[in-house]
Amino acid sequence: MIEQQIERAKEHFGELVKEQLERIERMKVQKDFTDYKAKEKIIIGVVGGDGIGPFITAEAKRVLAFLLSEDIKKGRIIFKEIDGLTIENRAACGKAIPDDVLAELKSCDVILKGPTTTPREGDQWPNIESANVAMRRELDLFANVRPVSVPEKGIDWTFYRENTEGAYAIGSKGIHVNEDLAIDFTVTTQEGSDRIIKAAFDYAEKSGKNKVTVVTKANVIKTTDGKFLDAAKAIAKNYPTVEMDDWYIDIMTAKLVDEKRRSQFKVMVLPNLYGDILTDEAAEFQGGVGTAGSANIGKQYAMFEAVHGSAPRMVAEGRGQYADPCSIIRGAGMLLGHIGYQEKADQLQKALDICGLYEKKLVLTGRDTGATGAEYADYVMETLSHPNLDESYAKWSKTN
């Protein structure tokens, strides 16, 4: 009996190794990043997702359309609604991303995506893979970039989280060897480590932040985390103007709340699971995960989203229109910068800070005691229309 269980586990593991070796070969022949400035047309796919997703995504799209109105009229910017990435449709198809939906996603240049529901044990849905994990894999969105900025606390962090490997890469493909033993797998490749670490160092050098912190648990998880840290040490040699240090994930979570230490961190690069944990912690300094946007970037495609989940309870209670759209609007701002509209992205960032951190004419509570998402988006666009936005932002940020 034990020998049969071992053979079955070996066969399962062999298939996983084969998949990863094939993926490595695909990475080796990847092209350079898309040059959006050279494109005559840019197609922005809009995916509502589940729960509050359609509510907040609609508001982010309105803000994008407001800022890009001239190029929309010229036909350079085209929005494409993609409706099939709902939990109902995914469950009916038995796939994290139905084939027709994946084809639609691949017809776009960039994607604005609302949160999607990931089934968990005990709920009404079959145990299909996370749509987010599947999309990152299928579109090879290897860099999850999350900025967190709280100037009054000396916080100006940019996280580069590896998006396609680590503990999430084959998180749905673990194995129950028998009723007593369950095994999951974590994956680290040389190519996957090199490209996310190089992206972090490139950003640190070009932005002038000039410091990269590598976060692992390489003292204990010696093989996979060790490979990631070794890759960082090798790449750092090519960036003489960028300082590198490394921290273990457990102490790093503590140092982010250390007032004396946290302002010393600038750019952080880390494997998938650690990045998920640390960026949620970091977002709390900015007002919670509802205030943080997220970019998922590959060489051909890119996807921008809210950090938080789909909050189905809000919709079940009839409160979907009161959902906070700030996180996905910040994601929309990152989308603007990615496709070459950095000035508009900067203006949107300032408007969101004025509305959410400083002026606060409207407050979002998630209930009828506060503003609706549509009212808040209107407030953001009204702020963007102010002729002296830069002066107003300078005044508010200095006062606070």
Buried (B, 14 or more C-beta within 10 A) or exposed (E): EEEEBEEEBEEBBEEBEEBBEEBEEEBEEBEEEBEBEEEEEBBBBBBBBBBBBBBBBBBBBBBBBBBBEEBBEEEEBBBBEBEBBBBEBBBEBEBBBBEEBBEBBEEBBBBBBBBBBBBEEEEEEEEBBBBBBBBBBBBBBBBBBBBBBBEEEEBBBBBBBBBBBBBBBBBBBEBEBBEEEEEEBBBBBBBBBBBBBBBBBBBBBEEEBBBBBBBBBBEEBEEBBBBBBBBBEEBBEEBEEBBBEBBBBEEBBEBBEEEEEBEEBBBBBBBBBBBBBBBBBBBBBBBBBBBBBBBBBBBBBBBBBBBBBBBBEBBEEEBBBBBBBBBBBBBBBBBBBBBBBEEBBBBBBBBBBBBBBBBEEBEBEBEEEBBBBBBBBBBBBEBBEBEEBEEBBEEBBEEE
